[in-house]
Amino acid sequence: MAERQLSVRSSKAHDLAHRLARRGNCTIADVVERALESYEVREAGASPHRRSIRAWRRNLARISISKPSLAKVAVLDTNVVSEH
């Protein structure tokens, strides 16, 4: 049976994985496996609250909201929570 493979379509991930593999004198698969194992350990030890904050920050980074807008969102969110 053929070994299962992972394909990631990201030039940033590609460049970073190649750079780390060259620097560490290892394969790209080794770099990716170590990174995913490290991520799994870090996430497993994080509280649900911390995981949700990380996910929220990643989502904000994806949609490129500026910092002043973030402050407004935080104020609005606080106001909504305090009303209930």
mmCIF file of the N, C-alpha and C atoms, coordinates in Angstrom:
data_MODEL
# 
_entry.id   MODEL 
# 
loop_
_atom_site.group_PDB 
_atom_site.id 
_atom_site.type_symbol 
_atom_site.label_atom_id 
_atom_site.label_alt_id 
_atom_site.label_comp_id 
_atom_site.label_asym_id 
_atom_site.label_entity_id 
_atom_site.label_seq_id 
_atom_site.pdbx_PDB_ins_code 
_atom_site.Cartn_x 
_atom_site.Cartn_y 
_atom_site.Cartn_z 
_atom_site.occupancy 
_atom_site.B_iso_or_equiv 
_atom_site.pdbx_formal_charge 
_atom_site.auth_seq_id 
_atom_site.auth_comp_id 
_atom_site.auth_asym_id 
_atom_site.auth_atom_id 
_atom_site.pdbx_PDB_model_num 
ATOM 1   N N  . MET A 1 1  ? 0.849   -1.178 0.000  1.00 0.00 ? 1  MET A N  1 
ATOM 2   C CA . MET A 1 1  ? 0.000   0.000  0.000  1.00 0.00 ? 1  MET A CA 1 
ATOM 3   C C  . MET A 1 1  ? 0.897   1.243  0.000  1.00 0.00 ? 1  MET A C  1 
ATOM 4   N N  . ALA A 1 2  ? 0.560   2.197  -0.818 1.00 0.00 ? 2  ALA A N  1 
ATOM 5   C CA . ALA A 1 2  ? 1.346   3.430  -0.914 1.00 0.00 ? 2  ALA A CA 1 
ATOM 6   C C  . ALA A 1 2  ? 1.173   4.277  0.341  1.00 0.00 ? 2  ALA A C  1 
ATOM 7   N N  . GLU A 1 3  ? 2.238   4.965  0.692  1.00 0.00 ? 3  GLU A N  1 
ATOM 8   C CA . GLU A 1 3  ? 2.189   5.843  1.861  1.00 0.00 ? 3  GLU A CA 1 
ATOM 9   C C  . GLU A 1 3  ? 1.331   7.064  1.552  1.00 0.00 ? 3  GLU A C  1 
ATOM 10  N N  . ARG A 1 4  ? 0.487   7.465  2.489  1.00 0.00 ? 4  ARG A N  1 
ATOM 11  C CA . ARG A 1 4  ? -0.374  8.636  2.292  1.00 0.00 ? 4  ARG A CA 1 
ATOM 12  C C  . ARG A 1 4  ? 0.467   9.890  2.292  1.00 0.00 ? 4  ARG A C  1 
ATOM 13  N N  . GLN A 1 5  ? 0.034   10.891 1.523  1.00 0.00 ? 5  GLN A N  1 
ATOM 14  C CA . GLN A 1 5  ? 0.794   12.125 1.396  1.00 0.00 ? 5  GLN A CA 1 
ATOM 15  C C  . GLN A 1 5  ? -0.086  13.327 1.682  1.00 0.00 ? 5  GLN A C  1 
ATOM 16  N N  . LEU A 1 6  ? 0.564   14.424 1.976  1.00 0.00 ? 6  LEU A N  1 
ATOM 17  C CA . LEU A 1 6  ? -0.101  15.689 2.246  1.00 0.00 ? 6  LEU A CA 1 
ATOM 18  C C  . LEU A 1 6  ? 0.370   16.701 1.217  1.00 0.00 ? 6  LEU A C  1 
ATOM 19  N N  . SER A 1 7  ? -0.560  17.462 0.673  1.00 0.00 ? 7  SER A N  1 
ATOM 20  C CA . SER A 1 7  ? -0.201  18.501 -0.293 1.00 0.00 ? 7  SER A CA 1 
ATOM 21  C C  . SER A 1 7  ? -0.744  19.831 0.218  1.00 0.00 ? 7  SER A C  1 
ATOM 22  N N  . VAL A 1 8  ? 0.128   20.823 0.314  1.00 0.00 ? 8  VAL A N  1 
ATOM 23  C CA . VAL A 1 8  ? -0.268  22.143 0.792  1.00 0.00 ? 8  VAL A CA 1 
ATOM 24  C C  . VAL A 1 8  ? 0.015   23.145 -0.319 1.00 0.00 ? 8  VAL A C  1 
ATOM 25  N N  . ARG A 1 9  ? -0.989  23.882 -0.722 1.00 0.00 ? 9  ARG A N  1 
ATOM 26  C CA . ARG A 1 9  ? -0.836  24.846 -1.813 1.00 0.00 ? 9  ARG A CA 1 
ATOM 27  C C  . ARG A 1 9  ? -0.604  26.241 -1.241 1.00 0.00 ? 9  ARG A C  1 
ATOM 28  N N  . SER A 1 10 ? 0.615   26.468 -0.806 1.00 0.00 ? 10 SER A N  1 
ATOM 29  C CA . SER A 1 10 ? 0.983   27.750 -0.223 1.00 0.00 ? 10 SER A CA 1 
ATOM 30  C C  . SER A 1 10 ? 2.446   28.028 -0.547 1.00 0.00 ? 10 SER A C  1 
ATOM 31  N N  . SER A 1 11 ? 2.687   29.106 -1.267 1.00 0.00 ? 11 SER A N  1 
ATOM 32  C CA . SER A 1 11 ? 4.080   29.426 -1.603 1.00 0.00 ? 11 SER A CA 1 
ATOM 33  C C  . SER A 1 11 ? 4.867   29.802 -0.346 1.00 0.00 ? 11 SER A C  1 
ATOM 34  N N  . LYS A 1 12 ? 4.204   30.422 0.626  1.00 0.00 ? 12 LYS A N  1 
ATOM 35  C CA . LYS A 1 12 ? 4.882   30.781 1.872  1.00 0.00 ? 12 LYS A CA 1 
ATOM 36  C C  . LYS A 1 12 ? 5.318   29.519 2.625  1.00 0.00 ? 12 LYS A C  1 
ATOM 37  N N  . ALA A 1 13 ? 4.407   28.529 2.726  1.00 0.00 ? 13 ALA A N  1 
ATOM 38  C CA . ALA A 1 13 ? 4.736   27.280 3.397  1.00 0.00 ? 13 ALA A CA 1 
ATOM 39  C C  . ALA A 1 13 ? 5.842   26.543 2.642  1.00 0.00 ? 13 ALA A C  1 
ATOM 40  N N  . HIS A 1 14 ? 5.771   26.561 1.332  1.00 0.00 ? 14 HIS A N  1 
ATOM 41  C CA . HIS A 1 14 ? 6.786   25.916 0.501  1.00 0.00 ? 14 HIS A CA 1 
ATOM 42  C C  . HIS A 1 14 ? 8.163   26.517 0.764  1.00 0.00 ? 14 HIS A C  1 
ATOM 43  N N  . ASP A 1 15 ? 8.244   27.842 0.692  1.00 0.00 ? 15 ASP A N  1 
ATOM 44  C CA . ASP A 1 15 ? 9.525   28.520 0.884  1.00 0.00 ? 15 ASP A CA 1 
ATOM 45  C C  . ASP A 1 15 ? 10.088  28.276 2.283  1.00 0.00 ? 15 ASP A C  1 
ATOM 46  N N  . LEU A 1 16 ? 9.229   28.375 3.276  1.00 0.00 ? 16 LEU A N  1 
ATOM 47  C CA . LEU A 1 16 ? 9.668   28.184 4.656  1.00 0.00 ? 16 LEU A CA 1 
ATOM 48  C C  . LEU A 1 16 ? 10.134  26.745 4.893  1.00 0.00 ? 16 LEU A C  1 
ATOM 49  N N  . ALA A 1 17 ? 9.375   25.779 4.405  1.00 0.00 ? 17 ALA A N  1 
ATOM 50  C CA . ALA A 1 17 ? 9.750   24.369 4.588  1.00 0.00 ? 17 ALA A CA 1 
ATOM 51  C C  . ALA A 1 17 ? 11.082  24.066 3.911  1.00 0.00 ? 17 ALA A C  1 
ATOM 52  N N  . HIS A 1 18 ? 11.276  24.584 2.694  1.00 0.00 ? 18 HIS A N  1 
ATOM 53  C CA . HIS A 1 18 ? 12.543  24.349 1.994  1.00 0.00 ? 18 HIS A CA 1 
ATOM 54  C C  . HIS A 1 18 ? 13.712  25.002 2.735  1.00 0.00 ? 18 HIS A C  1 
ATOM 55  N N  . ARG A 1 19 ? 13.500  26.225 3.198  1.00 0.00 ? 19 ARG A N  1 
ATOM 56  C CA . ARG A 1 19 ? 14.561  26.944 3.915  1.00 0.00 ? 19 ARG A CA 1 
ATOM 57  C C  . ARG A 1 19 ? 14.944  26.202 5.203  1.00 0.00 ? 19 ARG A C  1 
ATOM 58  N N  . LEU A 1 20 ? 13.940  25.756 5.959  1.00 0.00 ? 20 LEU A N  1 
ATOM 59  C CA . LEU A 1 20 ? 14.213  25.042 7.204  1.00 0.00 ? 20 LEU A CA 1 
ATOM 60  C C  . LEU A 1 20 ? 14.868  23.686 6.943  1.00 0.00 ? 20 LEU A C  1 
ATOM 61  N N  . ALA A 1 21 ? 14.461  23.018 5.892  1.00 0.00 ? 21 ALA A N  1 
ATOM 62  C CA . ALA A 1 21 ? 15.052  21.723 5.558  1.00 0.00 ? 21 ALA A CA 1 
ATOM 63  C C  . ALA A 1 21 ? 16.525  21.889 5.195  1.00 0.00 ? 21 ALA A C  1 
ATOM 64  N N  . ARG A 1 22 ? 16.839  22.912 4.405  1.00 0.00 ? 22 ARG A N  1 
ATOM 65  C CA . ARG A 1 22 ? 18.246  23.160 4.054  1.00 0.00 ? 22 ARG A CA 1 
ATOM 66  C C  . ARG A 1 22 ? 19.056  23.499 5.297  1.00 0.00 ? 22 ARG A C  1 
ATOM 67  N N  . ARG A 1 23 ? 18.487  24.369 6.132  1.00 0.00 ? 23 ARG A N  1 
ATOM 68  C CA . ARG A 1 23 ? 19.200  24.799 7.341  1.00 0.00 ? 23 ARG A CA 1 
ATOM 69  C C  . ARG A 1 23 ? 19.434  23.633 8.297  1.00 0.00 ? 23 ARG A C  1 
ATOM 70  N N  . GLY A 1 24 ? 18.429  22.766 8.435  1.00 0.00 ? 24 GLY A N  1 
ATOM 71  C CA . GLY A 1 24 ? 18.535  21.650 9.369  1.00 0.00 ? 24 GLY A CA 1 
ATOM 72  C C  . GLY A 1 24 ? 19.102  20.391 8.750  1.00 0.00 ? 24 GLY A C  1 
ATOM 73  N N  . ASN A 1 25 ? 19.445  20.458 7.451  1.00 0.00 ? 25 ASN A N  1 
ATOM 74  C CA . ASN A 1 25 ? 19.985  19.303 6.736  1.00 0.00 ? 25 ASN A CA 1 
ATOM 75  C C  . ASN A 1 25 ? 19.079  18.080 6.908  1.00 0.00 ? 25 ASN A C  1 
ATOM 76  N N  . CYS A 1 26 ? 17.791  18.282 6.631  1.00 0.00 ? 26 CYS A N  1 
ATOM 77  C CA . CYS A 1 26 ? 16.823  17.199 6.735  1.00 0.00 ? 26 CYS A CA 1 
ATOM 78  C C  . CYS A 1 26 ? 15.820  17.318 5.583  1.00 0.00 ? 26 CYS A C  1 
ATOM 79  N N  . THR A 1 27 ? 14.875  16.415 5.544  1.00 0.00 ? 27 THR A N  1 
ATOM 80  C CA . THR A 1 27 ? 13.891  16.446 4.462  1.00 0.00 ? 27 THR A CA 1 
ATOM 81  C C  . THR A 1 27 ? 12.757  17.412 4.799  1.00 0.00 ? 27 THR A C  1 
ATOM 82  N N  . ILE A 1 28 ? 12.038  17.810 3.774  1.00 0.00 ? 28 ILE A N  1 
ATOM 83  C CA . ILE A 1 28 ? 10.870  18.672 3.971  1.00 0.00 ? 28 ILE A CA 1 
ATOM 84  C C  . ILE A 1 28 ? 9.827   17.930 4.808  1.00 0.00 ? 28 ILE A C  1 
ATOM 85  N N  . ALA A 1 29 ? 9.673   16.646 4.561  1.00 0.00 ? 29 ALA A N  1 
ATOM 86  C CA . ALA A 1 29 ? 8.728   15.846 5.351  1.00 0.00 ? 29 ALA A CA 1 
ATOM 87  C C  . ALA A 1 29 ? 9.086   15.891 6.828  1.00 0.00 ? 29 ALA A C  1 
ATOM 88  N N  . ASP A 1 30 ? 10.383  15.816 7.149  1.00 0.00 ? 30 ASP A N  1 
ATOM 89  C CA . ASP A 1 30 ? 10.820  15.901 8.553  1.00 0.00 ? 30 ASP A CA 1 
ATOM 90  C C  . ASP A 1 30 ? 10.430  17.244 9.165  1.00 0.00 ? 30 ASP A C  1 
ATOM 91  N N  . VAL A 1 31 ? 10.652  18.316 8.411  1.00 0.00 ? 31 VAL A N  1 
ATOM 92  C CA . VAL A 1 31 ? 10.316  19.662 8.893  1.00 0.00 ? 31 VAL A CA 1 
ATOM 93  C C  . VAL A 1 31 ? 8.825   19.760 9.174  1.00 0.00 ? 31 VAL A C  1 
ATOM 94  N N  . VAL A 1 32 ? 8.013   19.315 8.234  1.00 0.00 ? 32 VAL A N  1 
ATOM 95  C CA . VAL A 1 32 ? 6.556   19.407 8.382  1.00 0.00 ? 32 VAL A CA 1 
ATOM 96  C C  . VAL A 1 32 ? 6.078   18.543 9.540  1.00 0.00 ? 32 VAL A C  1 
ATOM 97  N N  . GLU A 1 33 ? 6.585   17.321 9.637  1.00 0.00 ? 33 GLU A N  1 
ATOM 98  C CA . GLU A 1 33 ? 6.173   16.434 10.731 1.00 0.00 ? 33 GLU A CA 1 
ATOM 99  C C  . GLU A 1 33 ? 6.512   17.028 12.093 1.00 0.00 ? 33 GLU A C  1 
ATOM 100 N N  . ARG A 1 34 ? 7.740   17.554 12.234 1.00 0.00 ? 34 ARG A N  1 
ATOM 101 C CA . ARG A 1 34 ? 8.128   18.163 13.518 1.00 0.00 ? 34 ARG A CA 1 
ATOM 102 C C  . ARG A 1 34 ? 7.267   19.375 13.839 1.00 0.00 ? 34 ARG A C  1 
ATOM 103 N N  . ALA A 1 35 ? 6.968   20.185 12.834 1.00 0.00 ? 35 ALA A N  1 
ATOM 104 C CA . ALA A 1 35 ? 6.142   21.374 13.061 1.00 0.00 ? 35 ALA A CA 1 
ATOM 105 C C  . ALA A 1 35 ? 4.731   20.974 13.498 1.00 0.00 ? 35 ALA A C  1 
ATOM 106 N N  . LEU A 1 36 ? 4.162   19.983 12.838 1.00 0.00 ? 36 LEU A N  1 
ATOM 107 C CA . LEU A 1 36 ? 2.809   19.547 13.195 1.00 0.00 ? 36 LEU A CA 1 
ATOM 108 C C  . LEU A 1 36 ? 2.769   18.886 14.572 1.00 0.00 ? 36 LEU A C  1 
ATOM 109 N N  . GLU A 1 37 ? 3.799   18.103 14.892 1.00 0.00 ? 37 GLU A N  1 
ATOM 110 C CA . GLU A 1 37 ? 3.870   17.494 16.227 1.00 0.00 ? 37 GLU A CA 1 
ATOM 111 C C  . GLU A 1 37 ? 3.987   18.565 17.306 1.00 0.00 ? 37 GLU A C  1 
ATOM 112 N N  . SER A 1 38 ? 4.798   19.568 17.059 1.00 0.00 ? 38 SER A N  1 
ATOM 113 C CA . SER A 1 38 ? 4.959   20.664 18.011 1.00 0.00 ? 38 SER A CA 1 
ATOM 114 C C  . SER A 1 38 ? 3.639   21.417 18.188 1.00 0.00 ? 38 SER A C  1 
ATOM 115 N N  . TYR A 1 39 ? 2.964   21.659 17.082 1.00 0.00 ? 39 TYR A N  1 
ATOM 116 C CA . TYR A 1 39 ? 1.679   22.348 17.126 1.00 0.00 ? 39 TYR A CA 1 
ATOM 117 C C  . TYR A 1 39 ? 0.649   21.539 17.914 1.00 0.00 ? 39 TYR A C  1 
ATOM 118 N N  . GLU A 1 40 ? 0.641   20.231 17.688 1.00 0.00 ? 40 GLU A N  1 
ATOM 119 C CA . GLU A 1 40 ? -0.307  19.364 18.388 1.00 0.00 ? 40 GLU A CA 1 
ATOM 120 C C  . GLU A 1 40 ? -0.082  19.404 19.898 1.00 0.00 ? 40 GLU A C  1 
ATOM 121 N N  . VAL A 1 41 ? 1.183   19.340 20.315 1.00 0.00 ? 41 VAL A N  1 
ATOM 122 C CA . VAL A 1 41 ? 1.515   19.379 21.743 1.00 0.00 ? 41 VAL A CA 1 
ATOM 123 C C  . VAL A 1 41 ? 1.110   20.721 22.342 1.00 0.00 ? 41 VAL A C  1 
ATOM 124 N N  . ARG A 1 42 ? 1.423   21.801 21.635 1.00 0.00 ? 42 ARG A N  1 
ATOM 125 C CA . ARG A 1 42 ? 1.098   23.142 22.130 1.00 0.00 ? 42 ARG A CA 1 
ATOM 126 C C  . ARG A 1 42 ? -0.412  23.329 22.250 1.00 0.00 ? 42 ARG A C  1 
ATOM 127 N N  . GLU A 1 43 ? -1.163  22.873 21.262 1.00 0.00 ? 43 GLU A N  1 
ATOM 128 C CA . GLU A 1 43 ? -2.614  23.023 21.295 1.00 0.00 ? 43 GLU A CA 1 
ATOM 129 C C  . GLU A 1 43 ? -3.257  22.130 22.353 1.00 0.00 ? 43 GLU A C  1 
ATOM 130 N N  . ALA A 1 44 ? -2.715  20.945 22.548 1.00 0.00 ? 44 ALA A N  1 
ATOM 131 C CA . ALA A 1 44 ? -3.271  20.026 23.544 1.00 0.00 ? 44 ALA A CA 1 
ATOM 132 C C  . ALA A 1 44 ? -3.126  20.589 24.951 1.00 0.00 ? 44 ALA A C  1 
ATOM 133 N N  . GLY A 1 45 ? -2.045  21.335 25.191 1.00 0.00 ? 45 GLY A N  1 
ATOM 134 C CA . GLY A 1 45 ? -1.818  21.902 26.512 1.00 0.00 ? 45 GLY A CA 1 
ATOM 135 C C  . GLY A 1 45 ? -2.527  23.220 26.746 1.00 0.00 ? 45 GLY A C  1 
ATOM 136 N N  . ALA A 1 46 ? -3.084  23.796 25.688 1.00 0.00 ? 46 ALA A N  1 
ATOM 137 C CA . ALA A 1 46 ? -3.754  25.095 25.812 1.00 0.00 ? 46 ALA A CA 1 
ATOM 138 C C  . ALA A 1 46 ? -5.191  24.908 26.276 1.00 0.00 ? 46 ALA A C  1 
ATOM 139 N N  . SER A 1 47 ? -5.658  25.859 27.040 1.00 0.00 ? 47 SER A N  1 
ATOM 140 C CA . SER A 1 47 ? -7.044  25.816 27.485 1.00 0.00 ? 47 SER A CA 1 
ATOM 141 C C  . SER A 1 47 ? -7.961  26.120 26.307 1.00 0.00 ? 47 SER A C  1 
ATOM 142 N N  . PRO A 1 48 ? -9.227  25.731 26.377 1.00 0.00 ? 48 PRO A N  1 
ATOM 143 C CA . PRO A 1 48 ? -10.163 26.061 25.290 1.00 0.00 ? 48 PRO A CA 1 
ATOM 144 C C  . PRO A 1 48 ? -10.233 27.565 25.039 1.00 0.00 ? 48 PRO A C  1 
ATOM 145 N N  . HIS A 1 49 ? -10.135 28.359 26.097 1.00 0.00 ? 49 HIS A N  1 
ATOM 146 C CA . HIS A 1 49 ? -10.170 29.816 25.958 1.00 0.00 ? 49 HIS A CA 1 
ATOM 147 C C  . HIS A 1 49 ? -8.991  30.305 25.127 1.00 0.00 ? 49 HIS A C  1 
ATOM 148 N N  . ARG A 1 50 ? -7.788  29.819 25.432 1.00 0.00 ? 50 ARG A N  1 
ATOM 149 C CA . ARG A 1 50 ? -6.594  30.224 24.675 1.00 0.00 ? 50 ARG A CA 1 
ATOM 150 C C  . ARG A 1 50 ? -6.688  29.785 23.221 1.00 0.00 ? 50 ARG A C  1 
ATOM 151 N N  . ARG A 1 51 ? -7.226  28.571 22.976 1.00 0.00 ? 51 ARG A N  1 
ATOM 152 C CA . ARG A 1 51 ? -7.374  28.096 21.600 1.00 0.00 ? 51 ARG A CA 1 
ATOM 153 C C  . ARG A 1 51 ? -8.339  28.984 20.832 1.00 0.00 ? 51 ARG A C  1 
ATOM 154 N N  . SER A 1 52 ? -9.420  29.418 21.470 1.00 0.00 ? 52 SER A N  1 
ATOM 155 C CA . SER A 1 52 ? -10.379 30.265 20.766 1.00 0.00 ? 52 SER A CA 1 
ATOM 156 C C  . SER A 1 52 ? -9.790  31.647 20.496 1.00 0.00 ? 52 SER A C  1 
ATOM 157 N N  . ILE A 1 53 ? -8.974  32.149 21.407 1.00 0.00 ? 53 ILE A N  1 
ATOM 158 C CA . ILE A 1 53 ? -8.320  33.443 21.185 1.00 0.00 ? 53 ILE A CA 1 
ATOM 159 C C  . ILE A 1 53 ? -7.354  33.335 20.011 1.00 0.00 ? 53 ILE A C  1 
ATOM 160 N N  . ARG A 1 54 ? -6.573  32.245 19.950 1.00 0.00 ? 54 ARG A N  1 
ATOM 161 C CA . ARG A 1 54 ? -5.656  32.049 18.823 1.00 0.00 ? 54 ARG A CA 1 
ATOM 162 C C  . ARG A 1 54 ? -6.416  31.978 17.502 1.00 0.00 ? 54 ARG A C  1 
ATOM 163 N N  . ALA A 1 55 ? -7.523  31.240 17.496 1.00 0.00 ? 55 ALA A N  1 
ATOM 164 C CA . ALA A 1 55 ? -8.321  31.124 16.268 1.00 0.00 ? 55 ALA A CA 1 
ATOM 165 C C  . ALA A 1 55 ? -8.887  32.481 15.875 1.00 0.00 ? 55 ALA A C  1 
ATOM 166 N N  . TRP A 1 56 ? -9.338  33.253 16.842 1.00 0.00 ? 56 TRP A N  1 
ATOM 167 C CA . TRP A 1 56 ? -9.884  34.586 16.571 1.00 0.00 ? 56 TRP A CA 1 
ATOM 168 C C  . TRP A 1 56 ? -8.807  35.481 15.954 1.00 0.00 ? 56 TRP A C  1 
ATOM 169 N N  . ARG A 1 57 ? -7.603  35.438 16.525 1.00 0.00 ? 57 ARG A N  1 
ATOM 170 C CA . ARG A 1 57 ? -6.502  36.251 15.993 1.00 0.00 ? 57 ARG A CA 1 
ATOM 171 C C  . ARG A 1 57 ? -6.126  35.822 14.581 1.00 0.00 ? 57 ARG A C  1 
ATOM 172 N N  . ARG A 1 58 ? -6.089  34.501 14.329 1.00 0.00 ? 58 ARG A N  1 
ATOM 173 C CA . ARG A 1 58 ? -5.774  34.031 12.973 1.00 0.00 ? 58 ARG A CA 1 
ATOM 174 C C  . ARG A 1 58 ? -6.815  34.516 11.984 1.00 0.00 ? 58 ARG A C  1 
ATOM 175 N N  . ASN A 1 59 ? -8.080  34.449 12.357 1.00 0.00 ? 59 ASN A N  1 
ATOM 176 C CA . ASN A 1 59 ? -9.139  34.901 11.464 1.00 0.00 ? 59 ASN A CA 1 
ATOM 177 C C  . ASN A 1 59 ? -9.041  36.398 11.208 1.00 0.00 ? 59 ASN A C  1 
ATOM 178 N N  . LEU A 1 60 ? -8.720  37.167 12.228 1.00 0.00 ? 60 LEU A N  1 
ATOM 179 C CA . LEU A 1 60 ? -8.569  38.612 12.036 1.00 0.00 ? 60 LEU A CA 1 
ATOM 180 C C  . LEU A 1 60 ? -7.398  38.916 11.109 1.00 0.00 ? 60 LEU A C  1 
ATOM 181 N N  . ALA A 1 61 ? -6.325  38.173 11.261 1.00 0.00 ? 61 ALA A N  1 
ATOM 182 C CA . ALA A 1 61 ? -5.161  38.388 10.396 1.00 0.00 ? 61 ALA A CA 1 
ATOM 183 C C  . ALA A 1 61 ? -5.505  38.075 8.946  1.00 0.00 ? 61 ALA A C  1 
ATOM 184 N N  . ARG A 1 62 ? -6.335  37.067 8.736  1.00 0.00 ? 62 ARG A N  1 
ATOM 185 C CA . ARG A 1 62 ? -6.722  36.697 7.370  1.00 0.00 ? 62 ARG A CA 1 
ATOM 186 C C  . ARG A 1 62 ? -7.533  37.778 6.684  1.00 0.00 ? 62 ARG A C  1 
ATOM 187 N N  . ILE A 1 63 ? -8.375  38.466 7.442  1.00 0.00 ? 63 ILE A N  1 
ATOM 188 C CA . ILE A 1 63 ? -9.221  39.481 6.805  1.00 0.00 ? 63 ILE A CA 1 
ATOM 189 C C  . ILE A 1 63 ? -8.642  40.877 6.934  1.00 0.00 ? 63 ILE A C  1 
ATOM 190 N N  . SER A 1 64 ? -7.443  40.979 7.496  1.00 0.00 ? 64 SER A N  1 
ATOM 191 C CA . SER A 1 64 ? -6.669  42.235 7.555  1.00 0.00 ? 64 SER A CA 1 
ATOM 192 C C  . SER A 1 64 ? -7.434  43.399 8.176  1.00 0.00 ? 64 SER A C  1 
ATOM 193 N N  . ILE A 1 65 ? -7.935  43.199 9.370  1.00 0.00 ? 65 ILE A N  1 
ATOM 194 C CA . ILE A 1 65 ? -8.593  44.293 10.088 1.00 0.00 ? 65 ILE A CA 1 
ATOM 195 C C  . ILE A 1 65 ? -7.513  45.124 10.775 1.00 0.00 ? 65 ILE A C  1 
ATOM 196 N N  . SER A 1 66 ? -7.609  46.427 10.662 1.00 0.00 ? 66 SER A N  1 
ATOM 197 C CA . SER A 1 66 ? -6.610  47.298 11.282 1.00 0.00 ? 66 SER A CA 1 
ATOM 198 C C  . SER A 1 66 ? -6.800  47.342 12.792 1.00 0.00 ? 66 SER A C  1 
ATOM 199 N N  . LYS A 1 67 ? -5.772  47.756 13.503 1.00 0.00 ? 67 LYS A N  1 
ATOM 200 C CA . LYS A 1 67 ? -5.824  47.800 14.966 1.00 0.00 ? 67 LYS A CA 1 
ATOM 201 C C  . LYS A 1 67 ? -6.909  48.738 15.493 1.00 0.00 ? 67 LYS A C  1 
ATOM 202 N N  . PRO A 1 68 ? -7.119  49.941 14.926 1.00 0.00 ? 68 PRO A N  1 
ATOM 203 C CA . PRO A 1 68 ? -8.213  50.775 15.427 1.00 0.00 ? 68 PRO A CA 1 
ATOM 204 C C  . PRO A 1 68 ? -9.566  50.077 15.309 1.00 0.00 ? 68 PRO A C  1 
ATOM 205 N N  . SER A 1 69 ? -9.758  49.334 14.238 1.00 0.00 ? 69 SER A N  1 
ATOM 206 C CA . SER A 1 69 ? -11.014 48.596 14.087 1.00 0.00 ? 69 SER A CA 1 
ATOM 207 C C  . SER A 1 69 ? -11.143 47.526 15.145 1.00 0.00 ? 69 SER A C  1 
ATOM 208 N N  . LEU A 1 70 ? -10.028 46.880 15.502 1.00 0.00 ? 70 LEU A N  1 
ATOM 209 C CA . LEU A 1 70 ? -10.064 45.853 16.540 1.00 0.00 ? 70 LEU A CA 1 
ATOM 210 C C  . LEU A 1 70 ? -10.513 46.445 17.862 1.00 0.00 ? 70 LEU A C  1 
ATOM 211 N N  . ALA A 1 71 ? -10.040 47.642 18.169 1.00 0.00 ? 71 ALA A N  1 
ATOM 212 C CA . ALA A 1 71 ? -10.440 48.288 19.415 1.00 0.00 ? 71 ALA A CA 1 
ATOM 213 C C  . ALA A 1 71 ? -11.943 48.529 19.422 1.00 0.00 ? 71 ALA A C  1 
ATOM 214 N N  . LYS A 1 72 ? -12.495 48.949 18.294 1.00 0.00 ? 72 LYS A N  1 
ATOM 215 C CA . LYS A 1 72 ? -13.943 49.174 18.212 1.00 0.00 ? 72 LYS A CA 1 
ATOM 216 C C  . LYS A 1 72 ? -14.702 47.873 18.387 1.00 0.00 ? 72 LYS A C  1 
ATOM 217 N N  . VAL A 1 73 ? -14.213 46.783 17.768 1.00 0.00 ? 73 VAL A N  1 
ATOM 218 C CA . VAL A 1 73 ? -14.873 45.493 17.912 1.00 0.00 ? 73 VAL A CA 1 
ATOM 219 C C  . VAL A 1 73 ? -14.853 45.059 19.369 1.00 0.00 ? 73 VAL A C  1 
ATOM 220 N N  . ALA A 1 74 ? -13.722 45.230 20.047 1.00 0.00 ? 74 ALA A N  1 
ATOM 221 C CA . ALA A 1 74 ? -13.614 44.838 21.452 1.00 0.00 ? 74 ALA A CA 1 
ATOM 222 C C  . ALA A 1 74 ? -14.587 45.632 22.315 1.00 0.00 ? 74 ALA A C  1 
ATOM 223 N N  . VAL A 1 75 ? -14.719 46.938 22.062 1.00 0.00 ? 75 VAL A N  1 
ATOM 224 C CA . VAL A 1 75 ? -15.647 47.774 22.827 1.00 0.00 ? 75 VAL A CA 1 
ATOM 225 C C  . VAL A 1 75 ? -17.077 47.334 22.561 1.00 0.00 ? 75 VAL A C  1 
ATOM 226 N N  . LEU A 1 76 ? -17.414 47.109 21.301 1.00 0.00 ? 76 LEU A N  1 
ATOM 227 C CA . LEU A 1 76 ? -18.762 46.666 20.967 1.00 0.00 ? 76 LEU A CA 1 
ATOM 228 C C  . LEU A 1 76 ? -19.070 45.330 21.613 1.00 0.00 ? 76 LEU A C  1 
ATOM 229 N N  . ASP A 1 77 ? -18.117 44.414 21.578 1.00 0.00 ? 77 ASP A N  1 
ATOM 230 C CA . ASP A 1 77 ? -18.304 43.099 22.161 1.00 0.00 ? 77 ASP A CA 1 
ATOM 231 C C  . ASP A 1 77 ? -18.515 43.216 23.664 1.00 0.00 ? 77 ASP A C  1 
ATOM 232 N N  . THR A 1 78 ? -17.770 44.065 24.337 1.00 0.00 ? 78 THR A N  1 
ATOM 233 C CA . THR A 1 78 ? -17.910 44.272 25.770 1.00 0.00 ? 78 THR A CA 1 
ATOM 234 C C  . THR A 1 78 ? -19.289 44.838 26.093 1.00 0.00 ? 78 THR A C  1 
ATOM 235 N N  . ASN A 1 79 ? -19.736 45.800 25.285 1.00 0.00 ? 79 ASN A N  1 
ATOM 236 C CA . ASN A 1 79 ? -21.046 46.391 25.506 1.00 0.00 ? 79 ASN A CA 1 
ATOM 237 C C  . ASN A 1 79 ? -22.156 45.375 25.371 1.00 0.00 ? 79 ASN A C  1 
ATOM 238 N N  . VAL A 1 80 ? -22.046 44.498 24.389 1.00 0.00 ? 80 VAL A N  1 
ATOM 239 C CA . VAL A 1 80 ? -23.077 43.491 24.169 1.00 0.00 ? 80 VAL A CA 1 
ATOM 240 C C  . VAL A 1 80 ? -23.113 42.519 25.337 1.00 0.00 ? 80 VAL A C  1 
ATOM 241 N N  . VAL A 1 81 ? -21.956 42.107 25.801 1.00 0.00 ? 81 VAL A N  1 
ATOM 242 C CA . VAL A 1 81 ? -21.889 41.155 26.911 1.00 0.00 ? 81 VAL A CA 1 
ATOM 243 C C  . VAL A 1 81 ? -22.444 41.785 28.176 1.00 0.00 ? 81 VAL A C  1 
ATOM 244 N N  . SER A 1 82 ? -22.156 43.076 28.426 1.00 0.00 ? 82 SER A N  1 
ATOM 245 C CA . SER A 1 82 ? -22.610 43.709 29.664 1.00 0.00 ? 82 SER A CA 1 
ATOM 246 C C  . SER A 1 82 ? -24.112 43.978 29.672 1.00 0.00 ? 82 SER A C  1 
ATOM 247 N N  . GLU A 1 83 ? -24.746 44.037 28.510 1.00 0.00 ? 83 GLU A N  1 
ATOM 248 C CA . GLU A 1 83 ? -26.185 44.296 28.453 1.00 0.00 ? 83 GLU A CA 1 
ATOM 249 C C  . GLU A 1 83 ? -26.999 43.068 28.845 1.00 0.00 ? 83 GLU A C  1 
ATOM 250 N N  . HIS A 1 84 ? -26.442 41.869 28.677 1.00 0.00 ? 84 HIS A N  1 
ATOM 251 C CA . HIS A 1 84 ? -27.223 40.645 28.929 1.00 0.00 ? 84 HIS A CA 1 
ATOM 252 C C  . HIS A 1 84 ? -27.146 40.211 30.337 1.00 0.00 ? 84 HIS A C  1 
# 
